[in-house]
Amino acid sequence: MPKQASPRAVRPTNGSPPRRRRNKPAPSSNGVHAPALPTPSHEELSARAYGLFLARGCQPGDEWRDWFQAEAELRREMERRESPPRNSQGDPEG
């Protein structure tokens, strides 16, 4: 778990009392938030990872690799389903 930053006293040079400074998240450079990544359900991930395990011949030891591969494959599939169809020049049809 990341360490929580504590506010730090900033002593002004003009003699006024110290102020408390708090760290704030950096603003995004263009003001636009990135779209959320599609997230497969735990059940979908589990089924795909199990399929990868079976395809590897049921050899133990690569459970994490199966899980991450399953997640990557499912996300790609979800992104393809959500994105608009493209024509032969790569432009969205419409």
C-alpha positions as CSV (number, residue, x, y, z in Angstrom):
1,M,0.0,0.0,0.0
2,P,1.5,3.4,-0.9
3,K,2.5,5.7,1.9
4,Q,0.0,8.4,2.6
5,A,1.7,11.9,2.2
6,S,1.1,14.2,5.2
7,P,0.6,17.9,4.7
8,R,3.7,19.9,5.0
9,A,3.9,23.4,6.6
10,V,5.1,26.0,4.2
11,R,6.7,29.1,5.8
12,P,6.1,32.2,3.8
13,T,8.9,34.7,3.4
14,N,6.7,37.7,4.2
15,G,6.4,36.9,8.0
16,S,2.8,35.7,7.9
17,P,1.8,32.4,9.7
18,P,2.7,29.1,8.0
19,R,0.1,27.6,5.6
20,R,-0.6,23.9,5.2
21,R,0.1,22.6,1.7
22,R,-1.6,19.5,0.4
23,N,-0.5,17.5,-2.6
24,K,-3.1,17.3,-5.4
25,P,-3.3,15.0,-8.4
26,A,-1.7,16.5,-11.5
27,P,-4.2,17.8,-14.0
28,S,-4.4,16.0,-17.3
29,S,-2.6,17.9,-20.1
30,N,-5.6,18.3,-22.4
31,G,-8.4,18.2,-19.9
32,V,-9.9,15.1,-21.5
33,H,-9.9,11.8,-19.5
34,A,-8.9,8.6,-21.2
35,P,-11.8,6.2,-21.8
36,A,-12.1,3.4,-19.3
37,L,-10.7,0.1,-20.4
38,P,-13.3,-2.6,-21.0
39,T,-13.2,-5.1,-18.0
40,P,-14.2,-8.7,-18.4
41,S,-16.0,-10.3,-15.5
42,H,-14.2,-12.7,-13.1
43,E,-16.2,-15.6,-14.5
44,E,-15.1,-14.8,-18.1
45,L,-11.5,-14.5,-17.0
46,S,-11.6,-17.7,-15.0
47,A,-13.1,-19.7,-17.9
48,R,-10.6,-18.3,-20.4
49,A,-7.6,-18.9,-18.1
50,Y,-8.8,-22.5,-17.5
51,G,-9.1,-23.0,-21.2
52,L,-5.5,-21.8,-21.6
53,F,-4.4,-24.2,-18.8
54,L,-6.1,-27.1,-20.6
55,A,-4.5,-26.1,-23.9
56,R,-1.1,-26.2,-22.2
57,G,-1.7,-29.8,-21.3
58,C,-2.8,-29.1,-17.7
59,Q,0.8,-28.4,-16.6
60,P,0.9,-26.4,-13.3
61,G,3.1,-23.4,-12.7
62,D,1.9,-20.8,-15.2
63,E,-1.4,-19.8,-13.6
64,W,-0.6,-16.1,-13.6
65,R,0.5,-16.1,-17.2
66,D,-2.8,-17.9,-18.2
67,W,-4.8,-15.3,-16.2
68,F,-3.0,-12.3,-17.8
69,Q,-3.2,-13.8,-21.3
70,A,-6.9,-14.4,-20.8
71,E,-7.4,-10.8,-19.6
72,A,-5.5,-9.4,-22.6
73,E,-7.5,-11.6,-25.1
74,L,-10.8,-10.8,-23.6
75,R,-10.1,-7.0,-23.5
76,R,-9.0,-7.1,-27.2
77,E,-12.3,-8.9,-28.0
78,M,-14.3,-6.4,-26.0
79,E,-12.6,-3.4,-27.7
80,R,-13.2,-4.9,-31.1
81,R,-16.9,-5.3,-30.3
82,E,-17.2,-1.7,-29.0
83,S,-15.3,0.1,-31.7
84,P,-17.1,1.1,-34.9
85,P,-16.5,-0.9,-38.1
86,R,-13.7,0.4,-40.3
87,N,-13.5,0.6,-44.1
88,S,-10.5,-0.6,-46.1
89,Q,-8.7,2.8,-45.6
90,G,-8.9,2.4,-41.8
91,D,-11.5,5.1,-41.4
92,P,-14.7,4.6,-39.4
93,E,-17.7,3.9,-41.7
94,G,-20.7,6.1,-41.5
